Amino acid sequence: MSVLTDEQMTAYHRDGYAIVRRRFDREEIGLLRQAAVTDRELDNQSFGRADGEGGTVRLSLWNHPGESIYGMFARSRRIVETAEQILEGEVNARQE
């Protein structure tokens, strides 16, 4: 069973990304949003980049999903299966 529609896959191959709405429900997104707002470590690891309109966008990047709520979302079946469909193969979601 495909996770992404044919239209989403076409958009991904054409644009390099696809917008997938409602992959997580409101409650799940609420938990993620709450963690992002209250997580000082996320803020400590972030840096600013100009947004091209006079403002700044804060970015936090890391290579390992960890055991935090962010890692739980990154390793969720919904995300892994979507990545596997795009990559046409298995995704290794383990930590090193």
Biotite code that builds the C-alpha atoms (Angstrom):
import biotite.structure as struc

atoms = struc.array([
    struc.Atom([0.000, 0.000, 0.000], chain_id="A", res_id=1, res_name="MET", atom_name="CA", element="C"),
    struc.Atom([1.348, 3.418, -0.950], chain_id="A", res_id=2, res_name="SER", atom_name="CA", element="C"),
    struc.Atom([1.761, 6.022, 1.760], chain_id="A", res_id=3, res_name="VAL", atom_name="CA", element="C"),
    struc.Atom([2.005, 8.891, -0.709], chain_id="A", res_id=4, res_name="LEU", atom_name="CA", element="C"),
    struc.Atom([-0.406, 9.372, -3.587], chain_id="A", res_id=5, res_name="THR", atom_name="CA", element="C"),
    struc.Atom([0.782, 9.337, -7.177], chain_id="A", res_id=6, res_name="ASP", atom_name="CA", element="C"),
    struc.Atom([0.335, 13.120, -7.208], chain_id="A", res_id=7, res_name="GLU", atom_name="CA", element="C"),
    struc.Atom([2.514, 13.542, -4.114], chain_id="A", res_id=8, res_name="GLN", atom_name="CA", element="C"),
    struc.Atom([5.217, 11.314, -5.604], chain_id="A", res_id=9, res_name="MET", atom_name="CA", element="C"),
    struc.Atom([5.097, 13.312, -8.838], chain_id="A", res_id=10, res_name="THR", atom_name="CA", element="C"),
    struc.Atom([5.439, 16.537, -6.833], chain_id="A", res_id=11, res_name="ALA", atom_name="CA", element="C"),
    struc.Atom([8.376, 15.070, -4.896], chain_id="A", res_id=12, res_name="TYR", atom_name="CA", element="C"),
    struc.Atom([10.233, 14.059, -8.058], chain_id="A", res_id=13, res_name="HIS", atom_name="CA", element="C"),
    struc.Atom([9.454, 17.370, -9.748], chain_id="A", res_id=14, res_name="ARG", atom_name="CA", element="C"),
    struc.Atom([10.072, 19.747, -6.816], chain_id="A", res_id=15, res_name="ASP", atom_name="CA", element="C"),
    struc.Atom([12.270, 17.783, -4.419], chain_id="A", res_id=16, res_name="GLY", atom_name="CA", element="C"),
    struc.Atom([9.580, 17.786, -1.726], chain_id="A", res_id=17, res_name="TYR", atom_name="CA", element="C"),
    struc.Atom([5.944, 16.897, -1.216], chain_id="A", res_id=18, res_name="ALA", atom_name="CA", element="C"),
    struc.Atom([3.508, 18.396, 1.231], chain_id="A", res_id=19, res_name="ILE", atom_name="CA", element="C"),
    struc.Atom([1.702, 15.692, 3.180], chain_id="A", res_id=20, res_name="VAL", atom_name="CA", element="C"),
    struc.Atom([-1.098, 16.962, 5.351], chain_id="A", res_id=21, res_name="ARG", atom_name="CA", element="C"),
    struc.Atom([-2.510, 15.257, 8.430], chain_id="A", res_id=22, res_name="ARG", atom_name="CA", element="C"),
    struc.Atom([0.278, 12.702, 8.790], chain_id="A", res_id=23, res_name="ARG", atom_name="CA", element="C"),
    struc.Atom([-0.180, 13.272, 12.543], chain_id="A", res_id=24, res_name="PHE", atom_name="CA", element="C"),
    struc.Atom([-3.357, 14.220, 14.361], chain_id="A", res_id=25, res_name="ASP", atom_name="CA", element="C"),
    struc.Atom([-3.969, 17.460, 16.306], chain_id="A", res_id=26, res_name="ARG", atom_name="CA", element="C"),
    struc.Atom([-3.113, 15.886, 19.651], chain_id="A", res_id=27, res_name="GLU", atom_name="CA", element="C"),
    struc.Atom([0.222, 14.553, 18.377], chain_id="A", res_id=28, res_name="GLU", atom_name="CA", element="C"),
    struc.Atom([1.133, 17.876, 16.798], chain_id="A", res_id=29, res_name="ILE", atom_name="CA", element="C"),
    struc.Atom([0.108, 19.635, 20.006], chain_id="A", res_id=30, res_name="GLY", atom_name="CA", element="C"),
    struc.Atom([2.571, 17.491, 21.971], chain_id="A", res_id=31, res_name="LEU", atom_name="CA", element="C"),
    struc.Atom([5.332, 18.213, 19.469], chain_id="A", res_id=32, res_name="LEU", atom_name="CA", element="C"),
    struc.Atom([4.563, 21.944, 19.495], chain_id="A", res_id=33, res_name="ARG", atom_name="CA", element="C"),
    struc.Atom([4.560, 22.036, 23.313], chain_id="A", res_id=34, res_name="GLN", atom_name="CA", element="C"),
    struc.Atom([7.926, 20.282, 23.395], chain_id="A", res_id=35, res_name="ALA", atom_name="CA", element="C"),
    struc.Atom([9.373, 22.690, 20.833], chain_id="A", res_id=36, res_name="ALA", atom_name="CA", element="C"),
    struc.Atom([8.202, 25.726, 22.810], chain_id="A", res_id=37, res_name="VAL", atom_name="CA", element="C"),
    struc.Atom([9.460, 24.507, 26.189], chain_id="A", res_id=38, res_name="THR", atom_name="CA", element="C"),
    struc.Atom([12.648, 22.652, 25.161], chain_id="A", res_id=39, res_name="ASP", atom_name="CA", element="C"),
    struc.Atom([15.614, 24.844, 26.086], chain_id="A", res_id=40, res_name="ARG", atom_name="CA", element="C"),
    struc.Atom([18.094, 22.365, 24.547], chain_id="A", res_id=41, res_name="GLU", atom_name="CA", element="C"),
    struc.Atom([16.426, 22.808, 21.170], chain_id="A", res_id=42, res_name="LEU", atom_name="CA", element="C"),
    struc.Atom([16.861, 26.570, 21.509], chain_id="A", res_id=43, res_name="ASP", atom_name="CA", element="C"),
    struc.Atom([20.460, 26.221, 22.731], chain_id="A", res_id=44, res_name="ASN", atom_name="CA", element="C"),
    struc.Atom([21.372, 24.140, 19.665], chain_id="A", res_id=45, res_name="GLN", atom_name="CA", element="C"),
    struc.Atom([19.696, 26.481, 17.174], chain_id="A", res_id=46, res_name="SER", atom_name="CA", element="C"),
    struc.Atom([21.118, 29.216, 15.006], chain_id="A", res_id=47, res_name="PHE", atom_name="CA", element="C"),
    struc.Atom([19.544, 32.034, 13.031], chain_id="A", res_id=48, res_name="GLY", atom_name="CA", element="C"),
    struc.Atom([19.350, 32.475, 9.280], chain_id="A", res_id=49, res_name="ARG", atom_name="CA", element="C"),
    struc.Atom([17.998, 35.476, 7.394], chain_id="A", res_id=50, res_name="ALA", atom_name="CA", element="C"),
    struc.Atom([14.582, 34.759, 5.891], chain_id="A", res_id=51, res_name="ASP", atom_name="CA", element="C"),
    struc.Atom([15.041, 37.091, 2.916], chain_id="A", res_id=52, res_name="GLY", atom_name="CA", element="C"),
    struc.Atom([12.369, 39.465, 4.189], chain_id="A", res_id=53, res_name="GLU", atom_name="CA", element="C"),
    struc.Atom([14.264, 41.153, 7.019], chain_id="A", res_id=54, res_name="GLY", atom_name="CA", element="C"),
    struc.Atom([13.485, 38.543, 9.669], chain_id="A", res_id=55, res_name="GLY", atom_name="CA", element="C"),
    struc.Atom([15.340, 35.581, 11.100], chain_id="A", res_id=56, res_name="THR", atom_name="CA", element="C"),
    struc.Atom([14.423, 31.910, 11.037], chain_id="A", res_id=57, res_name="VAL", atom_name="CA", element="C"),
    struc.Atom([15.801, 29.724, 13.836], chain_id="A", res_id=58, res_name="ARG", atom_name="CA", element="C"),
    struc.Atom([17.115, 26.285, 12.796], chain_id="A", res_id=59, res_name="LEU", atom_name="CA", element="C"),
    struc.Atom([18.092, 23.269, 14.871], chain_id="A", res_id=60, res_name="SER", atom_name="CA", element="C"),
    struc.Atom([19.822, 20.414, 13.071], chain_id="A", res_id=61, res_name="LEU", atom_name="CA", element="C"),
    struc.Atom([21.033, 17.045, 14.297], chain_id="A", res_id=62, res_name="TRP", atom_name="CA", element="C"),
    struc.Atom([21.973, 13.692, 12.765], chain_id="A", res_id=63, res_name="ASN", atom_name="CA", element="C"),
    struc.Atom([20.673, 11.204, 15.321], chain_id="A", res_id=64, res_name="HIS", atom_name="CA", element="C"),
    struc.Atom([17.022, 10.995, 16.318], chain_id="A", res_id=65, res_name="PRO", atom_name="CA", element="C"),
    struc.Atom([17.706, 10.329, 20.013], chain_id="A", res_id=66, res_name="GLY", atom_name="CA", element="C"),
    struc.Atom([15.105, 9.288, 22.576], chain_id="A", res_id=67, res_name="GLU", atom_name="CA", element="C"),
    struc.Atom([13.271, 12.614, 22.783], chain_id="A", res_id=68, res_name="SER", atom_name="CA", element="C"),
    struc.Atom([9.837, 13.320, 21.353], chain_id="A", res_id=69, res_name="ILE", atom_name="CA", element="C"),
    struc.Atom([11.576, 14.515, 18.176], chain_id="A", res_id=70, res_name="TYR", atom_name="CA", element="C"),
    struc.Atom([13.247, 11.125, 17.765], chain_id="A", res_id=71, res_name="GLY", atom_name="CA", element="C"),
    struc.Atom([9.961, 9.360, 18.393], chain_id="A", res_id=72, res_name="MET", atom_name="CA", element="C"),
    struc.Atom([8.331, 11.331, 15.581], chain_id="A", res_id=73, res_name="PHE", atom_name="CA", element="C"),
    struc.Atom([11.300, 10.802, 13.243], chain_id="A", res_id=74, res_name="ALA", atom_name="CA", element="C"),
    struc.Atom([11.235, 7.029, 13.837], chain_id="A", res_id=75, res_name="ARG", atom_name="CA", element="C"),
    struc.Atom([7.460, 6.674, 13.688], chain_id="A", res_id=76, res_name="SER", atom_name="CA", element="C"),
    struc.Atom([6.058, 4.140, 11.254], chain_id="A", res_id=77, res_name="ARG", atom_name="CA", element="C"),
    struc.Atom([4.296, 6.927, 9.319], chain_id="A", res_id=78, res_name="ARG", atom_name="CA", element="C"),
    struc.Atom([7.543, 8.800, 8.656], chain_id="A", res_id=79, res_name="ILE", atom_name="CA", element="C"),
    struc.Atom([9.665, 5.697, 8.015], chain_id="A", res_id=80, res_name="VAL", atom_name="CA", element="C"),
    struc.Atom([7.180, 4.195, 5.548], chain_id="A", res_id=81, res_name="GLU", atom_name="CA", element="C"),
    struc.Atom([6.930, 7.505, 3.705], chain_id="A", res_id=82, res_name="THR", atom_name="CA", element="C"),
    struc.Atom([10.728, 7.738, 3.449], chain_id="A", res_id=83, res_name="ALA", atom_name="CA", element="C"),
    struc.Atom([10.934, 4.133, 2.252], chain_id="A", res_id=84, res_name="GLU", atom_name="CA", element="C"),
    struc.Atom([8.407, 4.830, -0.488], chain_id="A", res_id=85, res_name="GLN", atom_name="CA", element="C"),
    struc.Atom([10.379, 7.870, -1.656], chain_id="A", res_id=86, res_name="ILE", atom_name="CA", element="C"),
    struc.Atom([13.727, 6.054, -1.488], chain_id="A", res_id=87, res_name="LEU", atom_name="CA", element="C"),
    struc.Atom([12.279, 2.817, -2.894], chain_id="A", res_id=88, res_name="GLU", atom_name="CA", element="C"),
    struc.Atom([14.006, 0.816, -0.193], chain_id="A", res_id=89, res_name="GLY", atom_name="CA", element="C"),
    struc.Atom([14.475, 0.213, 3.491], chain_id="A", res_id=90, res_name="GLU", atom_name="CA", element="C"),
    struc.Atom([15.338, 3.055, 5.826], chain_id="A", res_id=91, res_name="VAL", atom_name="CA", element="C"),
    struc.Atom([17.654, 2.288, 8.722], chain_id="A", res_id=92, res_name="ASN", atom_name="CA", element="C"),
    struc.Atom([16.112, 4.077, 11.703], chain_id="A", res_id=93, res_name="ALA", atom_name="CA", element="C"),
    struc.Atom([18.532, 2.859, 14.353], chain_id="A", res_id=94, res_name="ARG", atom_name="CA", element="C"),
    struc.Atom([20.878, 5.008, 16.364], chain_id="A", res_id=95, res_name="GLN", atom_name="CA", element="C"),
    struc.Atom([24.623, 4.621, 16.122], chain_id="A", res_id=96, res_name="GLU", atom_name="CA", element="C"),
])
